[in-house]
Amino acid sequence: MILENGVIRTLEPSLPVVRSLAIAGERIAGGVGTHETALPGPDRVDLSGRCVVPGFSDAHVHFPTWAVAQHEVRLEDTRSLDEALARVREALAAAPTDRWLRGRGWRSADWSPPVEPTKERLDEVVSDRPVALMARDSHSLWLNSAGLARANGDLQVPGGVVELNERGEPTGVLREESCWHFRDTYIELSDEEYLQAMRPGVKLAASRGVTAVHDKDGWLGALRFWQRLQAAGGLGLRVWQSLPAEKADELSDVDVRSGLGGPRLRLGYLKAFMDGTLGSQTARMLDGSGVEITSREHLEELIRAGARAGFPLAVHAIGDLANREALDAFEATRADWQGLRPRIEHAQLLAAEDVPRFGELGVAASVQFSHAPSDRDVAERFWGEKTAGAYAYRSLLDSGAVVANGSDAPIEELDPLAGIRAGALRTLDERPAWHPEQAVTVEETLRATCVAPAWLAGEEHSRGKLLPGYDADLVVLDRDPVECPPEELPEVRVVATMLAGAWTHNPPPWD
């Protein structure tokens, strides 16, 4: 197959743009005129001026959770507690009465007037069945009384927060480890429900140009879901799978190392948490506020255990203290993890003196460009003048850090083009750019979305660029995002997606 008559961005600096692309089987064969003889009677696809870029990788996505969330009560755009409750009320008629009513996406900091949710307000809407509403950041859970009762008082765990009212009773909001303990222990969700959601989820991701994901749902056993999809022939993505950091010793005992698997599904990395989040006000800060989930000393132990097992470690860090202590831990263990390509997830708030340490240490910043415009109001409210060091993507790149982009779906939507717009424009609505000094170029957003995730997975010589011998993973866009005017970026659309030489979304011909 030959793609021609368009703009093909290879993301290789020595040859950034070519006019045609030849594909043989699952790989790129080379440019027309050089390798065309290797393609007897090739099909020709007229791009008609469209743009081709490497397939998008989402470097941070909770894929099974995101897929299931497509069928839950969605509260992301609610602007008041009453609006959130109305959304729950609307969902009741269609929801099965014999199971949990689940939802997600609320953020009390977005509500006007400012108010925290309670079980009593939720009871006013539904009291005869359990309700569980995950916060937008997935670090807080809002329950009604029927839901709360399922735990029979089993709420407080180390690293968790149980919000209490003036009478010392649980308000119905659990945060951090208490939130996750309740979710994992009491909210029933079958494997088949995950699989039924993931099958169309893979197709939806392909329609948005996604060819690879770094999945963060190792904690719920996502590996078995992907294995079942692959066995059924439905794995239309490349998956770099996380596992909980606490599994390091078990992996070492059975001599399982990072990279085990095949071209579509591989074990990738270990995941740990330093702190909470901005929205739940549990990010660990230099001013002493926030929640410590993992201490610096314990993180050092986890990094070393992962290194012994041959796995890089990815650690969630939001607040400036959490990021500093994560960097301190990587620095203290540098001799142990050399060559494993560790990463800090989010890196949302950084003290100025910590920014250059990413590049100096060789620790990647796995960020989400969409978080900056999405969080701007909450960040201004809770972090004030510190926002000059928040979502500092320009500063990280200028310091020499590897910056990889993801969505953190379902926290944000799994949509790489939205992330590309957010990184370049620093806004996703009609408002002016937020801290425009931290904007990055469109070409830099493409490298963060295509090249850097492949590098983190150790696949920089086979994915992330459109070069001879690389996997034929690509996206056809309706226009060139690098050359189009900035005001046109919101209008860029995915036309088609190819994985390993086969179209996974909207094969040609196109109108």
C-alpha positions in Angstrom: 0.0 0.0 0.0 1.2 3.5 -0.8 -0.1 6.6 0.9 0.5 9.6 -1.4 -0.5 13.1 -2.2 -0.4 14.4 1.3 1.8 15.7 4.2 3.4 12.8 6.1 5.1 13.9 9.3 7.6 11.2 10.3 8.6 12.9 13.6 12.2 12.1 12.6 14.2 15.3 12.9 16.6 14.4 10.0 13.6 13.9 7.6 10.6 15.5 9.2 8.3 15.5 6.1 7.9 13.1 3.2 5.4 13.1 0.3 4.5 9.4 0.3 4.6 6.4 2.5 4.9 2.7 1.4 3.6 0.0 3.7 4.3 -3.7 3.3 2.5 -6.1 5.6 2.7 -4.8 9.2 5.6 -2.4 8.6 6.6 0.7 6.8 8.6 -0.2 3.7 10.0 3.1 2.8 9.4 6.1 0.5 8.1 5.8 -3.0 10.8 5.6 -5.6 13.2 3.8 -3.2 11.2 0.7 -2.1 8.4 0.7 -4.6 9.8 -2.3 -6.4 9.3 -4.3 -3.2 5.5 -3.7 -3.5 4.3 -5.4 -6.7 1.0 -3.9 -7.7 0.5 -1.9 -4.5 -2.8 -0.3 -3.6 -2.6 3.5 -3.7 -4.4 5.7 -1.3 -4.9 9.3 -2.3 -4.6 11.5 0.8 -5.9 14.5 -1.1 -3.8 16.9 0.9 -4.5 15.2 4.3 -1.8 14.8 7.0 -0.4 11.5 8.3 1.3 11.2 11.7 2.4 8.3 13.8 -0.3 6.5 15.8 -1.2 8.3 19.0 -0.1 6.7 22.3 -1.9 7.5 25.5 0.8 7.3 28.1 -1.5 7.4 31.1 -5.0 5.9 30.9 -7.1 3.8 33.2 -8.6 2.0 30.2 -11.0 -0.5 31.8 -12.2 2.1 34.2 -12.7 4.6 31.4 -14.6 2.1 29.3 -17.0 1.3 32.1 -17.4 5.0 32.8 -19.0 5.4 29.4 -22.1 3.7 31.0 -22.1 5.4 34.3 -23.7 8.7 35.5 -21.4 11.4 34.3 -21.0 14.5 36.5 -17.9 16.2 35.0 -19.8 19.3 33.8 -22.0 19.9 36.8 -21.7 23.4 38.3 -23.6 22.9 41.6 -24.4 20.2 44.1 -28.1 20.4 43.0 -27.2 19.9 39.4 -25.2 16.8 40.3 -28.1 15.4 42.3 -30.5 16.1 39.4 -28.2 14.1 37.1 -28.4 11.2 39.6 -32.1 11.5 39.7 -32.4 11.4 35.9 -30.3 8.2 35.8 -32.5 6.3 38.3 -35.2 5.2 35.8 -32.9 3.4 33.5 -30.6 1.9 36.2 -31.0 -1.7 37.4 -32.5 -1.8 40.9 -30.5 -4.9 42.0 -27.0 -3.4 41.8 -25.0 -0.3 42.7 -25.8 3.0 40.9 -22.4 4.2 39.9 -21.2 7.5 38.7 -18.1 9.7 38.4 -16.8 13.1 37.6 -17.9 15.4 40.4 -15.5 18.0 41.7 -16.9 20.1 44.6 -14.4 22.9 43.8 -16.3 23.5 40.6 -19.7 24.0 42.4 -21.3 27.3 43.1 -22.1 27.9 45.8 -19.1 26.0 47.3 -20.3 23.1 49.3 -19.1 19.5 50.1 -21.3 16.6 49.2 -22.9 14.5 52.0 -24.7 11.2 52.3 -27.8 13.1 53.5 -28.2 15.0 50.3 -27.7 11.9 48.2 -30.3 10.1 50.4 -32.8 12.7 49.4 -32.5 11.4 45.8 -32.1 7.7 46.4 -32.2 5.8 49.7 -33.4 2.3 48.7 -30.2 1.2 46.9 -26.5 1.9 47.2 -25.0 4.8 45.3 -21.3 5.3 44.7 -20.0 8.5 42.9 -16.3 8.7 42.2 -14.8 12.2 42.1 -13.3 13.5 38.9 -9.8 12.8 40.2 -10.7 9.2 41.4 -9.3 10.0 44.8 -12.6 10.7 46.6 -15.8 8.7 46.7 -19.3 10.0 47.6 -21.7 7.5 49.1 -25.3 7.5 50.2 -26.3 5.9 53.5 -27.2 2.6 51.9 -23.8 2.4 50.2 -21.9 3.5 53.3 -23.7 0.8 55.3 -22.1 -2.0 53.1 -18.8 -1.4 55.0 -20.3 -1.8 58.4 -17.9 0.8 59.7 -14.8 -0.6 57.9 -13.8 2.8 56.5 -10.5 4.0 57.9 -7.3 2.5 56.5 -3.7 3.8 56.6 -3.2 6.6 54.1 -7.0 7.2 53.9 -9.3 10.0 55.0 -12.8 9.5 56.3 -14.6 12.9 56.3 -16.6 13.4 59.5 -19.4 15.9 60.4 -19.7 17.9 63.5 -21.1 14.9 65.3 -18.1 12.8 64.4 -20.0 10.7 62.0 -18.9 9.9 58.4 -20.3 12.4 55.9 -20.3 9.9 53.1 -17.1 11.1 51.5 -14.0 8.9 51.6 -10.6 10.0 50.2 -7.4 8.3 49.1 -6.7 4.8 50.5 -10.1 4.8 52.2 -11.8 5.6 48.9 -9.9 2.8 47.1 -10.3 0.3 49.9 -14.1 0.8 49.8 -14.2 0.6 46.0 -12.2 -2.6 45.8 -14.0 -4.3 48.7 -17.6 -3.4 48.5 -18.5 -2.2 45.0 -19.3 -5.2 42.8 -18.2 -5.1 39.2 -17.8 -8.4 37.2 -15.2 -9.3 34.7 -17.8 -9.6 32.1 -19.0 -6.0 32.7 -15.5 -4.8 32.2 -15.1 -6.8 29.0 -18.5 -5.7 27.6 -17.4 -2.1 28.1 -13.8 -2.5 26.8 -14.8 -4.1 23.4 -16.5 -0.9 22.1 -13.9 1.2 24.1 -11.1 -0.2 21.9 -13.1 0.9 18.8 -13.8 4.3 20.3 -10.1 4.8 21.1 -9.2 3.8 17.5 -11.7 6.4 16.2 -9.6 9.0 18.0 -6.3 7.9 16.5 -5.1 5.8 19.4 -2.9 2.8 18.5 -1.2 2.2 21.9 -1.9 2.8 25.6 0.0 2.7 28.8 -2.7 1.2 31.0 -2.8 2.2 34.7 -5.5 -0.3 35.9 -3.1 -3.0 36.9 -4.5 -2.7 40.5 -7.8 -4.3 39.3 -6.3 -7.1 37.3 -6.6 -5.4 33.9 -4.1 -7.8 32.5 -6.6 -10.6 32.5 -9.1 -8.5 30.6 -6.6 -7.7 27.9 -5.6 -11.3 27.6 -9.2 -12.3 27.1 -9.7 -9.7 24.4 -6.6 -10.8 22.7 -7.6 -14.5 22.8 -10.9 -13.5 21.2 -9.1 -11.5 18.5 -10.3 -8.1 19.7 -7.1 -6.5 20.8 -7.0 -3.5 18.4 -4.4 -1.6 20.5 -0.9 -2.1 21.8 -1.0 -2.3 25.6 1.9 -1.5 27.9 0.5 -2.8 31.2 1.2 -1.6 34.7 1.2 -3.7 37.8 1.1 -2.6 41.5 4.5 -1.7 42.9 3.9 -4.1 45.8 4.0 -7.0 43.3 7.8 -6.5 42.7 9.0 -9.3 44.9 6.5 -11.8 43.5 7.6 -10.9 40.0 11.2 -11.3 40.9 10.5 -14.7 42.5 9.1 -16.1 39.3 11.7 -14.3 37.1 9.1 -12.2 35.2 10.6 -9.1 33.8 9.3 -5.9 32.1 8.6 -6.5 28.4 7.2 -10.0 28.7 4.5 -10.6 26.1 4.0 -10.0 22.4 3.5 -7.1 20.0 0.0 -6.2 21.2 0.3 -6.9 25.0 3.3 -6.6 27.3 4.0 -6.2 30.9 5.5 -2.8 31.4 6.0 -1.1 34.7 5.1 -0.8 38.3 2.8 1.9 39.7 3.0 3.7 43.1 1.4 6.8 44.7 3.2 9.5 46.7 0.2 11.7 47.5 -3.4 12.6 46.7 -4.7 15.2 44.2 -5.4 18.9 43.7 -9.2 18.5 43.5 -9.5 16.4 46.7 -7.0 18.8 48.5 -4.8 15.9 49.4 -1.8 16.8 47.2 1.3 16.8 49.5 2.7 20.3 49.7 5.9 22.0 50.9 3.7 23.9 53.3 2.9 20.7 55.2 -0.6 20.1 53.8 -1.9 17.0 52.0 -1.8 13.3 52.5 1.3 11.1 52.4 0.5 7.8 50.7 4.1 6.6 50.3 7.0 8.0 52.1 10.3 8.8 50.4 12.0 6.0 52.2 9.3 3.5 51.2 9.5 4.7 47.6 13.2 4.0 47.6 12.4 0.4 48.7 9.8 0.0 46.0 12.2 1.4 43.3 14.9 -1.0 44.4 12.5 -4.0 44.5 11.3 -3.1 41.0 14.8 -2.8 39.7 15.7 -6.3 41.1 12.7 -7.6 39.2 13.6 -5.7 36.1 10.7 -3.3 36.1 10.8 0.5 35.9 8.6 2.4 38.4 6.0 5.0 37.7 5.0 7.1 40.7 2.0 9.5 41.0 3.1 12.8 42.4 0.9 16.0 42.4 2.1 18.4 45.1 5.5 20.1 45.2 6.7 18.1 48.2 5.5 14.8 46.7 7.4 15.6 43.5 10.6 16.6 45.4 10.5 13.5 47.5 9.9 11.3 44.5 12.9 12.9 42.8 15.0 12.4 46.0 14.1 8.7 46.0 15.0 8.3 42.4 18.3 10.1 43.0 19.1 8.0 46.0 18.5 4.8 44.0 20.0 5.9 40.7 22.6 3.1 40.6 19.8 0.5 41.0 17.5 1.6 38.2 19.8 2.7 35.5 18.5 1.8 32.0 14.9 1.1 33.3 13.4 4.5 32.3 11.3 5.4 35.4 8.8 8.2 35.4 6.8 10.6 37.6 3.1 10.7 36.7 1.4 14.1 36.6 4.3 16.2 38.1 1.6 18.9 38.4 3.2 21.4 40.9 7.0 21.8 40.9 9.3 24.0 42.9 11.6 25.9 40.4 14.7 24.2 41.7 13.2 20.7 41.0 12.4 21.3 37.4 15.9 20.6 36.0 16.2 17.4 38.1 14.0 15.4 35.7 16.5 15.8 32.9 19.5 15.5 35.1 18.4 12.3 36.6 16.8 10.7 33.5 13.4 10.5 35.1 10.6 11.1 32.6 7.7 13.5 33.2 4.5 11.6 32.3 2.0 14.4 32.1 -1.4 15.2 30.8 -1.6 18.4 28.7 -5.4 18.5 29.2 -5.1 18.9 32.9 -3.7 22.4 32.8 -6.8 24.1 31.2 -9.2 21.7 33.0 -7.7 22.4 36.4 -7.0 26.1 36.0 -9.8 27.5 38.2 -9.2 24.9 41.0 -5.5 25.5 40.8 -5.9 29.2 41.2 -8.2 28.7 44.1 -6.0 26.2 46.1 -2.5 27.0 44.9 -2.7 30.7 44.3 0.7 32.3 43.4 2.2 28.8 43.2 0.5 28.2 39.8 3.6 29.7 38.1 5.2 26.4 38.8 2.2 24.3 37.9 1.8 22.2 34.7 5.2 23.5 33.7 5.5 21.7 30.4 7.6 24.3 28.6 10.1 24.5 31.5 10.4 20.7 31.7 11.1 20.4 27.9 13.6 23.3 28.0 15.4 21.7 30.9 16.0 18.5 28.8 13.3 16.3 30.4 11.6 13.5 28.5 7.9 14.6 28.5 5.2 12.0 27.6 1.6 12.9 27.2 -1.5 11.0 28.2 -5.1 11.7 29.2 -5.6 10.2 32.6 -9.0 9.0 31.3 -11.6 8.9 32.7 -10.3 12.0 34.7 -10.1 13.7 31.3 -11.5 12.2 28.1 -9.4 9.8 26.1 -8.8 12.1 23.2 -5.2 12.8 22.1 -6.2 15.7 19.8 -7.7 17.5 22.9 -4.4 17.0 24.6 -2.5 18.4 21.7 -4.7 21.5 21.6 -4.4 21.9 25.4 -0.6 21.7 25.3 -0.2 24.2 22.4 -3.0 26.6 23.3 -3.2 26.3 27.1 -7.0 26.6 26.9 -9.9 24.4 25.8 -12.6 27.0 25.9 -13.2 30.6 24.9 -10.9 32.0 27.6 -7.4 33.2 26.9 -4.5 30.9 27.5 -3.7 30.1 31.1 0.0 30.6 31.8 0.9 30.8 28.1 4.6 30.9 29.0 4.2 27.1 29.6 2.7 26.4 26.2 4.6 24.0 23.9 4.6 23.8 20.1 2.3 21.4 18.2 5.3 19.5 17.0 6.4 19.0 20.6 2.9 17.8 21.6 3.1 15.2 18.8 6.5 14.0 20.0 5.1 13.8 23.5 2.1 11.8 22.3 3.9 9.5 19.8 7.6 9.4 20.3 8.1 9.6 24.1 5.6 6.9 25.0 7.3 4.5 22.6 10.6 5.4 24.2 9.3 4.7 27.7 8.1 1.3 26.5 11.6 0.5 25.0 10.1 0.6 21.5 11.8 3.7 20.1 13.3 1.7 17.3 10.0 0.2 16.1 7.2 2.7 17.0 6.5 6.4 17.3 7.9 7.5 14.0 7.1 6.8 10.3 10.4 5.3 9.2 11.3 2.2 7.2 11.1 -0.9 9.4 8.9 0.7 11.9 5.4 -0.6 12.7 2.8 0.8 10.4 0.8 2.5 13.1 -0.5 5.8 11.9 -3.3 8.4 12.0 -4.7 10.3 9.0 -5.8 13.8 9.9 -8.0 16.1 7.9 -5.3 18.8 7.9 -1.7 19.4 9.1 -1.9 20.5 12.7 1.7 21.8 12.6 1.0 24.3 9.8 -2.6 25.1 10.3 -3.4 28.4 12.1 -3.7 28.0 15.9 -7.4 29.0 15.8 -8.0 25.9 13.5 -6.5 23.4 16.0 -9.9 22.7 17.6 -11.2 21.8 14.1 -8.6 19.1 13.4 -10.3 15.7 13.0 -9.1 12.1 12.8 -10.0 10.7 9.4 -8.6 7.1 9.8 -6.4 5.0 12.0 -4.1 2.1 11.1 -2.5 -0.4 13.4 0.2 -2.8 12.1 -0.8 -2.1 8.5 -4.5 -2.7 9.0 -7.2 0.0 9.2 -8.8 0.0 12.6 -11.0 3.0 11.9 -12.6 4.3 8.7 -10.6 2.7 5.9 -10.3 4.5 2.5 -11.6 5.7 0.2 -12.7 8.9 1.9 -15.0 11.6 0.6 
